[in-house]
């Protein structure tokens, strides 16, 4: 049975503040996974990392072609390779094989291009230099998550989505206060 509680209900507030142990363990596992993927990134790269994760969490799969971790691995790897090649002065687009990965790359590339277009010249160069590093971290994290899926744990895409959603709820709950925590609404570059 479900009861509709008003927003100021003490029991509802307590349940949201202190989730059951199973939910808490899942949240801790998800956050540990996302933070392990971030390890080794500079502050500037970390900002871009959170922006990319927010983008990935917002990706809506085609019902006929679902985005899975293998597509995330392939898409991140091919886009990272494209940026690495461009940073060496060559223009060559590395293309993933799967259709879902191709769509992810197309959309993520447009998202990153918009960030570059909105940044000043120095920040744009930094974004283009940092993008392959961040994408390689996402690729490696998604590879690691594929191993965890074999053990019955969640996929990388599910974990990323839950962490970004929880961070967004946390920022909504602190309305009127400055946002605290890793995910930010947009990049802040020097």
Contact map, one row per residue, 1 for C-alpha under 8 A:
1110000000000000000000000000000000000000000000000000000000000000000000000000000000000000000000000000000000000000000000000000000000000000000000000000000000000000000000000000000000000000000000
1111000000000000000000000000000000000000000000000000000000000000000000000000000000000000000000000000000000000000000000000000000000000000000000000000000000000000000000000000000000000000000000
1111100000000000000000000000000000000000000000000000000000000000000000000000000000000000000000000000000000000000000000000000000000000000000000000000000000000000000000000000000000000000000000
0111110000000000000000000000000000000000000000000000000000000000000000000000000000000000000000000000000000000000000000000000000000000000000000000000000000000000000000000000000000000000000000
0011111110010000000000000000000000000000000000000000000000000000000000000000000000000000000000000000000000000000000000000000000000000000000000000000000000000000000000000000000000000000000000
0001111110000000000000000000000000000000000000000000000000000000000000000000000000000000000000000000000000000000000000000000000000000000000000000000000000000000000000000000000000000000000000
0000111110011000000000000000000000000000000000000000000000000000000000000000000000000000000000000000000000000000000000000000000000000000000000000000000000000000000000000000000000000000000000
0000111111011000000000000000000000000000000000000000000000000000000000000000000000000000000000000000000000000000000000000000000000000000000000000000000000000000000000000000000000000000000000
0000111111111000000000000000000000000000000000000000000000000000000000000000000000000000000000000000000000000000000000000000000000000000000000000000000000000000000000000000000000000000000000
0000000111111100000000000000000000000000000000000000000000000000000000000000000000000000000000000000000000000000000000000000000000000000000000000000000000000000000000000000000000000000000000
0000000011111110000000000000000000000000000000000000000000000000000000000000000000000000000000000000000000000000000000000000000000000000000000000000000000000000000000000000000000000000000000
0000101111111111000000000000000000000000000000000000000000000000000000000000000000000000000000000000000000000000000000000000000000000000000000000000000000000000000000000000000000000000000000
0000001111111111100000000000000000000000000000000000000000000000000000000000000000000000000000000000000000000000000000000000000000000000000000000000000000000000000000000000000000000000000000
0000000001111111110000000000000000000000000000000000000000000000000000000000000000000000000000000000000000000000000000000000000000000000000000000000000000000000000000000000000000000000000000
0000000000111111111100000000000000000000000000000000000000000000000000000000000000000000000000000000000000000000000000000000000000000000000000000000000000000000000000000000000000000000000000
0000000000011111111000000000000000000000000000000000000000000000000000000000000000000000000000000000000000000000000000000000000000000000000000000000000000000000000000000000000000000000000000
0000000000001111111000000000000000000000000000000000000000000000000000000000000000000000000000000000000000000000000000000000000000000000000000000000000000000000000000000000000000000000000000
0000000000000111111100000000000000000000000000000000000000000000000000000000000000000000000000000000000000000000000000000000000000000000000000000000000000000000000000000000000000000000000000
0000000000000011111110110000000000000000000000000000000000000000000000000000000000000000000000000000000000000000000000000000000000000000000000000000000000000000000000000000000000000000000000
0000000000000010011111110000000000000000000000000000000000000000000000000000000000000000000000000000000000000000000000000000000000000000000000000000000000000000000000000000000000000000000000
0000000000000000001111111000000000000000000000000000000000000000000000000000000000000000000000000000000000000000000000000000000000000000000000000000000000000000000000000000000000000000000000
0000000000000000000111111100000000000000000000000000000000000000000000000000000000000000000000000000000000000000000000000000000000000000000000000000000000000000000000000000000000000000000000
0000000000000000001111111110000000000000000000000000000000000000000000000000000000000000000000000000000000000000000000000000000000000000000000000000000000000000000000000000000000000000000000
0000000000000000001111111111000000000000000000000000000000000000000000000000000000000000000000000000000000000000000000000000000000000000000000000000000000000000000000000000000000000000000000
0000000000000000000011111111100000000000000000000000000000000000000000000000000000000000000000000000000000000000000000000000000000000000000000000000000000000000000000000000000000000000000000
0000000000000000000001111111110000000000000000000000000000000000000000000000000000000000000000000000000000000000000000000000000000000000000000000000000000000000000000000000000000000000000000
0000000000000000000000111111111000000000000000000000000000000000000000000000000000000000000000000000000000000000000000000000000000000000000000000000000000000000011000000000000000000000000000
0000000000000000000000011111111100000000000000000000000000000000000000000000000000000000000000000000000000000000000000000000000000000000000000000000000000000000000000000000000000000000000000
0000000000000000000000001111111110000000000000000000000000000000000000000000000000000000000000000000000000000000000000000000000000000000000000000000000000000000000000000000000000000000000000
0000000000000000000000000111111111000000000000000000000000000000000000000000000000000000000000000000000000000000000000000000000000000000000000000000000000000011011000000000000000000000000000
0000000000000000000000000011111111100000000000000000000000000000000000000000000000000000000000000000000000000000000000000000000000000000000000000000000000000010001000000000000000000000000000
0000000000000000000000000001111111110000000000000000000000000000000000000000000000000000000000000000000000000000000000000000000000000000000000000000000000000000000000000000000000000000000000
0000000000000000000000000000111111111000000000000000000000000000000000000000000000000000000000000000000000000000000000000000000000000000000010000000000000000010000000000000000000000000000000
0000000000000000000000000000011111111100000000000000000000000000000000000000000000000000000000000000000000000000000000000000000000000000000010000000000000000011001000000000000000000000000000
0000000000000000000000000000001111111110000000000000000000000000000000000000000000000000000000000000000000000000000000000000000000000000000000000000000000000000000000000000000000000000000000
0000000000000000000000000000000111111110000000000000000000000000000000000000000000000000000000000000000000000000000000000000000000000000000010000000000000000000000000000000000000000000000000
0000000000000000000000000000000011111110000000000000000000000000000000000000000000000000000000000000000000000000000000000000000000000000110110000000000000000000000000000000000000000000000000
0000000000000000000000000000000001111111100001001000000000000000000000000000000000000000000000000000000000000000000000000000000000000000100000000000000000000000000000000000000000000000000000
0000000000000000000000000000000000111111100000000000000000000000000000000000000000000000000000000000000000000000000000000000000000000000000000000000000000000000000000000000000000000000000000
0000000000000000000000000000000000000111110000000000000000000000000000000000000000000000000000000000000000000000000000000000000000000000000000000000000000000000000000000000000000000000000000
0000000000000000000000000000000000000111111111000000000000000000000000000000000000000000000000000000000000000000000000000000000000000100000000000000000000000000000000000000000000000000000000
0000000000000000000000000000000000000001111111000000000000000000000000000000000000000000000000000000000000000000000000000000000000000000000000000000000000000000000000000000000000000000000000
0000000000000000000000000000000000000000111111100000000000000000000000000000000000000000000000000000000000000000000000000000000000000000000000000000000000000000000000000000000000000000000000
0000000000000000000000000000000000000000111111110000000000000000000000000000000000000000000000000000000000000000000000000000000000000000000000000000000000000000000000000000000000000000000010
0000000000000000000000000000000000000000111111111000000000000000000000000000000000000000000000000000000000000000000000000000000001101100000000000000000000000000000000000000000000000000000000
0000000000000000000000000000000000000100111111111100000000000000000000000000000000000000000000000000000000000000000000000000000000000100000000000000000000000000000000000000000000000000000000
0000000000000000000000000000000000000000001111111110000000000000000000000000000000000000000000000000000000000000000000000000000000000000000000000000000000000000000000000000000000000111001100
0000000000000000000000000000000000000000000111111111000000000000000000000000000000000000000000000000000000000000000000000000001001100100000000000000000000000000000000000000000000000000001000
0000000000000000000000000000000000000100000011111111100000000000000000000000000000000000000000000000000000000000000000000000000000000110000000000000000000000000000000000000000000000000000000
0000000000000000000000000000000000000000000001111111110000000000000000000000000000000000000000000000000000000000000000000000000000000000000000000000000000000000000000000000000000000111000000
0000000000000000000000000000000000000000000000111111111000000000000000000000000000000000000000000000000000000000000000000000000000000000000000000000000000000000000000000000000000000011111000
0000000000000000000000000000000000000000000000011111111100000000000000000000000000000000000000000000000000010000000000000000000000000000000000000000000000000000000000000000000000000000000000
0000000000000000000000000000000000000000000000001111111110000000000000000000000000000000000000000000000000000000000000000000000000000000000000000000000000000001000100000000000000000000000000
0000000000000000000000000000000000000000000000000111111111000000000000000000000000000000000000000000000000000000000000000000000000000000000000000000000000000000100100000000000000000010000000
0000000000000000000000000000000000000000000000000011111111100000000000000000000000000000000000000000000000010010000000000000000000000000000000000000000000000000000000000000000000000000000000
0000000000000000000000000000000000000000000000000001111111100000000000000000000000000000000000000000000000000000000000000000000000000000000000000000000000001001100000000000000000000000000000
0000000000000000000000000000000000000000000000000000111111100000000000000000000000000000000000000000000000000000000000000000000000000000000000000000000000001001100100000000000000000000000000
0000000000000000000000000000000000000000000000000000011111110000000000000000000000000000000000000000000000000000000000000000000000000000000000000000000000000000100000000000000000000000000000
0000000000000000000000000000000000000000000000000000001111111000000000000000000000000000000000000000000100000000000000000000000000000000000000000000000000000000000000000000000000000000000000
0000000000000000000000000000000000000000000000000000000001111100000000000000000000000000000000000000000000000000000000000000000000000000000000000000000000000000000000000000000000000000000000
0000000000000000000000000000000000000000000000000000000000111110111000000000000000000000000000000001000000000000000000000000000000000000000000000000000000000000000000000000000000000000000000
0000000000000000000000000000000000000000000000000000000000011111111000000000000000000000000000000000000000000000000000000000000000000000000000000000000000000000000000000000000000000000000000
0000000000000000000000000000000000000000000000000000000000001111110000000000000000000000000000000000000000000000000000000000000000000000000000000000000000000000000000000000000000000000000000
0000000000000000000000000000000000000000000000000000000000000111110000000000000000000000000000000000000000000000000000000000000000000000000000000000000000000000000000000000000000000000000000
0000000000000000000000000000000000000000000000000000000000001111111000000000000000000000000000000011000000000000000000000000000000000000000000000000000000000000000000000000000000000000000000
0000000000000000000000000000000000000000000000000000000000001111111100000000000000000000000000000001000000000000000000000000000000000000000000000000000000000000000000000000000000000000000000
0000000000000000000000000000000000000000000000000000000000001100111110110000000000000000000000000001100000000000000000000000000000000000000000000000000000000000000000000000000000000000000000
0000000000000000000000000000000000000000000000000000000000000000011111110000000000000000000000000000000000000000000000000000000000000000000000000000000000101000000000000000000000000000000000
0000000000000000000000000000000000000000000000000000000000000000001111111000000000000000000000000000000000000000000000000000000000000000000001101100000000111000000000000000000000000000000000
0000000000000000000000000000000000000000000000000000000000000000000111111100000000000000000000000000000000000000000000000000000000000000000001100100000000000000000000000000000000000000000000
0000000000000000000000000000000000000000000000000000000000000000001111111110000000000000000000000101100000000000000000000000000000000000000000000000000000000000000000000000000000000000000000
0000000000000000000000000000000000000000000000000000000000000000001111111111000000000000000000000000100100000000000000000000000000000000001001000000000000000000000000000000000000000000000000
0000000000000000000000000000000000000000000000000000000000000000000011111111100000000000000000000000000000000000000000000000000000000000011101100000000000000000000000000000000000000000000000
0000000000000000000000000000000000000000000000000000000000000000000001111111110000000000000000011000100000000000000000000000000000000000001000000000000000000000000000000000000000000000000000
0000000000000000000000000000000000000000000000000000000000000000000000111111111000000000000000010000110110000000000000000000000000000000000000000000000000000000000000000000000000000000000000
0000000000000000000000000000000000000000000000000000000000000000000000011111111100000000000000000000000010000000000000000000000000000011011000000000000000000000000000000000000000000000000000
0000000000000000000000000000000000000000000000000000000000000000000000001111111110000000000000000000000000000000000000000000000000000011001000000000000000000000000000000000000000000000000000
0000000000000000000000000000000000000000000000000000000000000000000000000111111111000000000001110000000010000000000000000000000000000000000000000000000000000000000000000000000000000000000000
0000000000000000000000000000000000000000000000000000000000000000000000000011111111100000000011100000000010001000000000000000000000010010000000000000000000000000000000000000000000000000000000
0000000000000000000000000000000000000000000000000000000000000000000000000001111111110000000000000000000000000000000000000000000000111011000000000000000000000000000000000000000000000000000000
0000000000000000000000000000000000000000000000000000000000000000000000000000111111111000000001000000000000000000000000000000000000010000000000000000000000000000000000000000000000000000000000
0000000000000000000000000000000000000000000000000000000000000000000000000000011111111100001111000000000000000000000000000000000000000000000000000000000000000000000000000000000000000000000000
0000000000000000000000000000000000000000000000000000000000000000000000000000001111111110000000000000000000000000000000000000000110110000000000000000000000000000000000000000000000000000000000
0000000000000000000000000000000000000000000000000000000000000000000000000000000111111111000000000000000000000000000000000000000000010000000000000000000000000000000000000000000000000000000000
0000000000000000000000000000000000000000000000000000000000000000000000000000000011111111111100000000000000000000000000000000000000000000000000000000000000000000000000000000000000000000000000
0000000000000000000000000000000000000000000000000000000000000000000000000000000001111111111100000000000000000000000000000000000000000000000000000000000000000000000000000000000000000000000000
0000000000000000000000000000000000000000000000000000000000000000000000000000000000111111110000000000000000000000000000000000000110000000000000000000000000000000000000000000000000000000000000
0000000000000000000000000000000000000000000000000000000000000000000000000000000000011111110000000000000000000000000000000000000000000000000000000000000000000000000000000000000000000000000000
0000000000000000000000000000000000000000000000000000000000000000000000000000000000001111111000000000000000000000000000000000000000000000000000000000000000000000000000000000000000000000000000
0000000000000000000000000000000000000000000000000000000000000000000000000000000000001111111100000000000000000000000000000000000000000000000000000000000000000000000000000000000000000000000000
0000000000000000000000000000000000000000000000000000000000000000000000000000000001001100111110000000000000000000000000000000000000000000000000000000000000000000000000000000000000000000000000
0000000000000000000000000000000000000000000000000000000000000000000000000000000001001100011111000000000000000000000000000000000000000000000000000000000000000000000000000000000000000000000000
0000000000000000000000000000000000000000000000000000000000000000000000000000001001000000001111100000000000000000000000000000000000000000000000000000000000000000000000000000000000000000000000
0000000000000000000000000000000000000000000000000000000000000000000000000000011011000000000111110000000000000000000000000000000000000000000000000000000000000000000000000000000000000000000000
0000000000000000000000000000000000000000000000000000000000000000000000000000011000000000000011111000010000000000000000000000000000000000000000000000000000000000000000000000000000000000000000
0000000000000000000000000000000000000000000000000000000000000000000000000110010000000000000001111110110000000000000000000000000000000000000000000000000000000000000000000000000000000000000000
0000000000000000000000000000000000000000000000000000000000000000000000000100000000000000000000111110110000000000000000000000000000000000000000000000000000000000000000000000000000000000000000
0000000000000000000000000000000000000000000000000000000000000000000000100000000000000000000000011111110000000000000000000000000000000000000000000000000000000000000000000000000000000000000000
0000000000000000000000000000000000000000000000000000000000000000100000000000000000000000000000011111111000000000000000000000000000000000000000000000000000000000000000000000000000000000000000
0000000000000000000000000000000000000000000000000000000000001000111000100000000000000000000000000111111100000000000000000000000000000000000000000000000000000000000000000000000000000000000000
0000000000000000000000000000000000000000000000000000000000000000001000110110000000000000000000011111111110000000000000000000000000000000000000000000000000000000000000000000000000000000000000
0000000000000000000000000000000000000000000000000000000000000000000000000010000000000000000000111111111111000000000000000000000000000000000000000000000000000000000000000000000000000000000000
0000000000000000000000000000000000000000000000000000000000000000000000000000000000000000000000000011111111100000000000000000000000000000000000000000000000000000000000000000000000000000000000
0000000000000000000000000000000000000000000000000000000000100000000000010010000000000000000000000001111111110000000000000000000000000000000000000000000000000000000000000000000000000000000000
0000000000000000000000000000000000000000000000000000000000000000000000000011011000000000000000000000111111111000000000000000000000000000000000000000000000000000000000000000000000000000000000
0000000000000000000000000000000000000000000000000000000000000000000000000000000000000000000000000000011111111100000000000000000000000000000000000000000000000000000000000000000000000000000000
0000000000000000000000000000000000000000000000000000000000000000000000000000000000000000000000000000001111111110000000000000000000000000000000000000000000000000000000000000000000000000000000
0000000000000000000000000000000000000000000000000001001000000000000000000000000000000000000000000000000111111111000000000000000000000000000000000000000000000000000000000000000000000000000000
0000000000000000000000000000000000000000000000000000000000000000000000000000001000000000000000000000000011111111100000000000000000000000000000000000000000000000000000000000000000000000000000
0000000000000000000000000000000000000000000000000000000000000000000000000000000000000000000000000000000001111111110000000000000000000000000000000000000000000000000000000000000000000000000000
0000000000000000000000000000000000000000000000000000001000000000000000000000000000000000000000000000000000111111111000000000000000000000000000000000000000000000000000000000000000000000000000
0000000000000000000000000000000000000000000000000000000000000000000000000000000000000000000000000000000000011111111100000000000000000000000000000000000000000000000000000000000000000000000000
0000000000000000000000000000000000000000000000000000000000000000000000000000000000000000000000000000000000001111111110000000000000000000000000000000000000000000000000000000000000000000000000
0000000000000000000000000000000000000000000000000000000000000000000000000000000000000000000000000000000000000111111111000000000000000000000000000000000000000000000000000000000000000000000000
0000000000000000000000000000000000000000000000000000000000000000000000000000000000000000000000000000000000000011111111100001000000000000000000000000000000000000000000000000000000000000000000
0000000000000000000000000000000000000000000000000000000000000000000000000000000000000000000000000000000000000001111111110011101100000000000000000000000000000000000000000000000000000000000000
0000000000000000000000000000000000000000000000000000000000000000000000000000000000000000000000000000000000000000111111110001000000000000000000000000000000000000000000000000000000000000000000
0000000000000000000000000000000000000000000000000000000000000000000000000000000000000000000000000000000000000000011111110000000000000000000000000000000000000000000000000000000000000000000000
0000000000000000000000000000000000000000000000000000000000000000000000000000000000000000000000000000000000000000001111111111000000000000000000000000000000000000000000000000000000000000000000
0000000000000000000000000000000000000000000000000000000000000000000000000000000000000000000000000000000000000000000111111111000000000000000000000000000000000000000000000000000000000000000000
0000000000000000000000000000000000000000000000000000000000000000000000000000000000000000000000000000000000000000000000111111100000000000000000000000000000000000000000000000000000000000000000
0000000000000000000000000000000000000000000000000000000000000000000000000000000000000000000000000000000000000000000000111111110000000000000000000000000000000000000000000000000000000000000000
0000000000000000000000000000000000000000000000000000000000000000000000000000000000000000000000000000000000000000000100111111111000000000000000000000000000000000000000000000000000000000000011
0000000000000000000000000000000000000000000000000000000000000000000000000000000000000000000000000000000000000000001110111111111100000000000000000000000000000000000000000000000000000000000000
0000000000000000000000000000000000000000000000000000000000000000000000000000000000000000000000000000000000000000000100001111111110000000000000000000000000000000000000000000000000000000000000
0000000000000000000000000000000000000000000000000000000000000000000000000000000000000000000000000000000000000000000000000111111111000000000000000000000000000000000000000000000000000000000000
0000000000000000000000000000000000000000000000010000000000000000000000000000000000000000000000000000000000000000000100000011111111100000000000000000000000000000000000000000000000000000000000
0000000000000000000000000000000000000000000000000000000000000000000000000000000000100010000000000000000000000000000100000001111111110000000000000000000000000000000000000000000000000000000000
0000000000000000000000000000000000000000000000000000000000000000000000000000000000100010000000000000000000000000000000000000111111111000000000000000000000000000000000000000000000000000000000
0000000000000000000000000000000000000000000010010000000000000000000000000000000000000000000000000000000000000000000000000000011111111100000000000000000000000000000000000000000000000000000000
0000000000000000000000000000000000000000000010010000000000000000000000000000000100100000000000000000000000000000000000000000001111111110000000000000000000000000000000000000000000000000000000
0000000000000000000000000000000000000000000000000000000000000000000000000000001110110000000000000000000000000000000000000000000111111111000000000000000000000000000000000000000000000000000000
0000000000000000000000000000000000000000000010000000000000000000000000000000000100000000000000000000000000000000000000000000000011111111100000000000000000000000000000000000000000000000000000
0000000000000000000000000000000000000000100011011000000000000000000000000000000000000000000000000000000000000000000000000000000001111111110000000000000000000000000000000000000000000000000000
0000000000000000000000000000000000000000000000001000000000000000000000000001101100000000000000000000000000000000000000000000000000111111111000000000000000000000000000000000000000000000000000
0000000000000000000000000000000000000000000000000000000000000000000000000001100100000000000000000000000000000000000000000000000000011111111100000000000000000000000000000000000000000000000000
0000000000000000000000000000000000001100000000000000000000000000000000000000000000000000000000000000000000000000000000000000000000001111111110000000000000000000000000000000000000000000000000
0000000000000000000000000000000000001000000000000000000000000000000000001001000000000000000000000000000000000000000000000000000000000111111111000000000000000000000000000000000000000000000000
0000000000000000000000000000000000000000000000000000000000000000000000011101100000000000000000000000000000000000000000000000000000000011111111100000000000000000000000000000000000000000000000
0000000000000000000000000000000000001000000000000000000000000000000000001000000000000000000000000000000000000000000000000000000000000001111111110000000000000000000000000000000000000000000000
0000000000000000000000000000000011011000000000000000000000000000000000000000000000000000000000000000000000000000000000000000000000000000111111111000000000010000000000000000000000000000000000
0000000000000000000000000000000000000000000000000000000000000000000011011000000000000000000000000000000000000000000000000000000000000000011111111100000000111000000000000000000000000000000000
0000000000000000000000000000000000000000000000000000000000000000000011001000000000000000000000000000000000000000000000000000000000000000001111111110000000000000000000000000000000000000000000
0000000000000000000000000000000000000000000000000000000000000000000000000000000000000000000000000000000000000000000000000000000000000000000111111111000000000000000000000000000000000000000000
0000000000000000000000000000000000000000000000000000000000000000000010000000000000000000000000000000000000000000000000000000000000000000000011111111100001110000000000000000000000000000000000
0000000000000000000000000000000000000000000000000000000000000000000011000000000000000000000000000000000000000000000000000000000000000000000001111111110000110000000000000000000000000000000000
0000000000000000000000000000000000000000000000000000000000000000000000000000000000000000000000000000000000000000000000000000000000000000000000111111111000000000000000000000000000000000000000
0000000000000000000000000000000000000000000000000000000000000000000000000000000000000000000000000000000000000000000000000000000000000000000000011111111111100000000000000000000000000000000000
0000000000000000000000000000000000000000000000000000000000000000000000000000000000000000000000000000000000000000000000000000000000000000000000001111111111100000000000000000000000000000000000
0000000000000000000000000000000000000000000000000000000000000000000000000000000000000000000000000000000000000000000000000000000000000000000000000111111110000000000000000000000000000000000000
0000000000000000000000000000000000000000000000000000000000000000000000000000000000000000000000000000000000000000000000000000000000000000000000000011111110000000000000000000000000000000000000
0000000000000000000000000000000000000000000000000000000000000000000000000000000000000000000000000000000000000000000000000000000000000000000000000001111111000000000000000000000000000000000000
0000000000000000000000000000000000000000000000000000000000000000000000000000000000000000000000000000000000000000000000000000000000000000000000000001111111100000000000000000000000000000000000
0000000000000000000000000000000000000000000000000000000000000000000000000000000000000000000000000000000000000000000000000000000000000000000000001001100111110110000000000000000000000000000000
0000000000000000000000000000000000000000000000000000000000000000000110000000000000000000000000000000000000000000000000000000000000000000000001001101100011111110000000000000000000000000000000
0000000000000000000000000000000000000000000000000000000000000000000010000000000000000000000000000000000000000000000000000000000000000000000011001100000001111111000000000000000000000000000000
0000000000000000000000000000000000000000000000000000000110000000000110000000000000000000000000000000000000000000000000000000000000000000000001000000000000111111100000000000000000000000000000
0000000000000000000000000000000000000000000000000000000000000000000000000000000000000000000000000000000000000000000000000000000000000000000000000000000001111111110000000000000000000000000000
0000000000000000000000000000011011000000000000000000000000000000000000000000000000000000000000000000000000000000000000000000000000000000000000000000000001111111111000000000000000000000000000
0000000000000000000000000000010001000000000000000000100110000000000000000000000000000000000000000000000000000000000000000000000000000000000000000000000000011111111100000000000000000000000000
0000000000000000000000000000000000000000000000000000010111000000000000000000000000000000000000000000000000000000000000000000000000000000000000000000000000001111111110000000000000000000000000
0000000000000000000000000010010000000000000000000000000000000000000000000000000000000000000000000000000000000000000000000000000000000000000000000000000000000111111111000000000000000000000000
0000000000000000000000000010011001000000000000000000000000000000000000000000000000000000000000000000000000000000000000000000000000000000000000000000000000000011111111100000000000000000000000
0000000000000000000000000000000000000000000000000000110010000000000000000000000000000000000000000000000000000000000000000000000000000000000000000000000000000001111111110000000000000010000000
0000000000000000000000000000000000000000000000000000000000000000000000000000000000000000000000000000000000000000000000000000000000000000000000000000000000000000111111111000000000000000000000
0000000000000000000000000000000000000000000000000000000000000000000000000000000000000000000000000000000000000000000000000000000000000000000000000000000000000000011111111100000000000000000000
0000000000000000000000000000000000000000000000000000000000000000000000000000000000000000000000000000000000000000000000000000000000000000000000000000000000000000001111111110000000001010000000
0000000000000000000000000000000000000000000000000000000000000000000000000000000000000000000000000000000000000000000000000000000000000000000000000000000000000000000111111111000000000010000000
0000000000000000000000000000000000000000000000000000000000000000000000000000000000000000000000000000000000000000000000000000000000000000000000000000000000000000000011111111100000000000000000
0000000000000000000000000000000000000000000000000000000000000000000000000000000000000000000000000000000000000000000000000000000000000000000000000000000000000000000001111111110000000000000000
0000000000000000000000000000000000000000000000000000000000000000000000000000000000000000000000000000000000000000000000000000000000000000000000000000000000000000000000111111111000110000000000
0000000000000000000000000000000000000000000000000000000000000000000000000000000000000000000000000000000000000000000000000000000000000000000000000000000000000000000000011111111000000000000000
0000000000000000000000000000000000000000000000000000000000000000000000000000000000000000000000000000000000000000000000000000000000000000000000000000000000000000000000001111111000000000000000
0000000000000000000000000000000000000000000000000000000000000000000000000000000000000000000000000000000000000000000000000000000000000000000000000000000000000000000000000111111111100000000000
0000000000000000000000000000000000000000000000000000000000000000000000000000000000000000000000000000000000000000000000000000000000000000000000000000000000000000000000000011111111000000000000
0000000000000000000000000000000000000000000000000000000000000000000000000000000000000000000000000000000000000000000000000000000000000000000000000000000000000000000000000000011111000000000000
0000000000000000000000000000000000000000000000000000000000000000000000000000000000000000000000000000000000000000000000000000000000000000000000000000000000000000000000000000011111100000000000
0000000000000000000000000000000000000000000000000000000000000000000000000000000000000000000000000000000000000000000000000000000000000000000000000000000000000000000000000000011111110000000000
0000000000000000000000000000000000000000000000000000000000000000000000000000000000000000000000000000000000000000000000000000000000000000000000000000000000000000000000000010010011111001000000
0000000000000000000000000000000000000000000000000000000000000000000000000000000000000000000000000000000000000000000000000000000000000000000000000000000000000000000000000010000001111100000000
0000000000000000000000000000000000000000000000000000000000000000000000000000000000000000000000000000000000000000000000000000000000000000000000000000000000000000000000100000000000111111000000
0000000000000000000000000000000000000000000000100100000000000000000000000000000000000000000000000000000000000000000000000000000000000000000000000000000000000000000000000000000000011111000000
0000000000000000000000000000000000000000000000100110010000000000000000000000000000000000000000000000000000000000000000000000000000000000000000000000000000000000000100110000000000001111100000
0000000000000000000000000000000000000000000000100110000000000000000000000000000000000000000000000000000000000000000000000000000000000000000000000000000000000000000000000000000000101111111000
0000000000000000000000000000000000000000000000000010000000000000000000000000000000000000000000000000000000000000000000000000000000000000000000000000000000000000000000000000000000000011111000
0000000000000000000000000000000000000000000000000010000000000000000000000000000000000000000000000000000000000000000000000000000000000000000000000000000000000000000000000000000000000001111100
0000000000000000000000000000000000000000000000110010000000000000000000000000000000000000000000000000000000000000000000000000000000000000000000000000000000000000000000000000000000000001111110
0000000000000000000000000000000000000000000000100000000000000000000000000000000000000000000000000000000000000000000000000000000000000000000000000000000000000000000000000000000000000000011111
0000000000000000000000000000000000000000000100000000000000000000000000000000000000000000000000000000000000000000000000000010000000000000000000000000000000000000000000000000000000000000001111
0000000000000000000000000000000000000000000000000000000000000000000000000000000000000000000000000000000000000000000000000010000000000000000000000000000000000000000000000000000000000000000111
